[in-house]
Amino acid sequence: MTRFTLATLGMVALLIAAMTLGGAWPVLALAGITVGVFALDRIALLSAPDRPAQEGADGDALSVVLGIAHFPLLYAGTAQIATDGPVAGRVALFVALSLFLGQVSNSNAHMLIHRAGRWHRRLGVAVYSSLLFGHHVSAHLRVHHKYVATARDPNSAPLGQSFYGFAPRAWIGSFQMGLRADNALRARGGKHGAHPYMTYFAGAALSLLIAARIAGGAGLCALLGLCVYAQTQLLLSDYVQHYGLRRRATGTGRLEPVGPRHSWNTPHGASSALMLNAPRHSDHHAHPLRPYPDLALDRGGMPMLPHALPVMAVIALLPPAWRRMMDARAQSWQRRSAPPAGAPGHIAPTCGDDTAP
C-alpha cells in the first residue's frame, strides 16, 4: 500500500501547495503529474510484482481519504482558476488539477463503485456526479462490464475508429444505455427509491451551484472546463484499454466470456500506483470486486501496451500515429485468440459488428 499512498497523496500535497502558496507551485504540480510520473515509470526497480501477494490489503482507507479530498480540491481549484491571478499559474493549475481528476479521482471513484459497502459506493457516485458524469456509474456497472469488447458496449472502440469518433459515441451511448439498464432493473423490481439518474442530476446541479456561489459565472466556466477535461481523460482511458479487442462468437452463436485478452494493460509502476492499478485492466474485468492492490498481470497472456497508459492517451489524440502503433498489435491478439479453422468455436473473420449476446 505504501506506493499507492505516496503516489496519490503526494499529488494531493502538490495540488494543495499550488493552491495555497502559488508562485512556482502550480508548475511543479503540473511537472509532477506529467514529467515526474513519466520519469519514474522508466525506473524498473519501482515496478510492483506482476502477481502481488494476497495480504488482505483492500485499500479502502486510502480510497475514502482520496474520495473525501476530491471535493475541497475540486472547488478550491475552481475558485483559484476563476480568480484574476497570474495567467500562467492558473493555466498550470487547471491542467494539473484536470489530470488529477481524470487519472486519480476517476480511478478511485471507479474502485469505490465496485466495493461492497454502501457508503463506499455512494462516495464514488458523489465523486462522479460532482464531475457531471454520474451516469458513468450505471453505464459502467450495468453495460460496460456486461458487454465489454463487443459492439453493444459504446465504451469499447472497434479497430480503426479514432478517439474523435469514439468519444461522442461513448458519452451519448453510455448515457442512453445506462438509463435503459436502470429502467429495466427497476421494472423488474430490482431497485427501489429514487431513480439513479435523478441522483446524478441532483449531484451535478449541486456541483454547479457550489461553483457559482464560490466564483459566479467564472466559477461555472472553470468547473465546466475541469469536468470536460476530466471526462476526456476517462474516455481516453476506455478507448486505450479496449481498442480493437473483440470477443468472438462460440459454436452456439453466443459470445465467449470476458477473458484476459479483452483489455490492454501496462506494467509501469508509478502511473499504476497513481491510478490505483487501473492499468491492470484485464484482471479487473475478470475479478471486478478484487481490491486494487491485488490486481495481477500476466505479460504473456494479456495484451500489453507499448507505453504507460498516460503516454498512450496522448498518442491516441494523434490518430495516424495511434493506428500505426496499435492496429497491428490488436490484429495480432485477435489472431492469437482465434480457434483453429474448423474447430467448434471457429468463426469466419468479418468486418461487421460482433454478434450481440
Buried (B, 14 or more C-beta within 10 A) or exposed (E): BEBBBEBBBBBBEBBBBBBEEBEEBBBBBBBBBBEBBBEBBEEEEBBBEEEBEEEEBBBBEBBBBBBEBBBEBBBBBBBBBBEEEEEEBBBBBBBBBBBBBBBBBBBBBBBBBBBEEEEBBBBBBBBBBBBBBBBBBBBBBBBBBBBBBBBBBBBBBBBEBBBEBBBEBBBEBBBBBBBBBBBEBBEEEEBEEEBBBEBBBEBBEEBBEBBBEBBEEBBBBBBBBBBEBBBBBBBBBBBBBBBBBBBBBBEEEEBBEBBBBBBBBBBBBBBBBBBBBBBBBBBBBBEEEBBBBBBBBBEEEBBBBEBBBBBBBEBBEEBEEBBEBBBEBBEEBBEEBBBEEEEEEBBEEEEEEBBEE
